[in-house]
């Protein structure tokens, strides 16, 4: 009989943290894409850098523990980095 993993499983918790951080990073990029005020742009950049550092830390932990993550190369991309995206002109 195989034992089911519970919510208290460290690997499951690590995967959940990775998912939550990836979602927060996507939201931070979305806020950055719509920010026009210099203070909001700066705040978004700091938030994105912070979340990327956390995400990279969690990925390293998952790799050390051999936890499958379903990791993609980058969780998201700023609109200005894609074709058609441009900077805010305000």
PyMOL commands that set and color helices and strands:
alter all, ss='L'
color gray80, all
select helices_A, chain A and resi 10-34+38-64+79-81
alter helices_A, ss='H'
color red, helices_A
deselect
rebuild
show_as cartoon
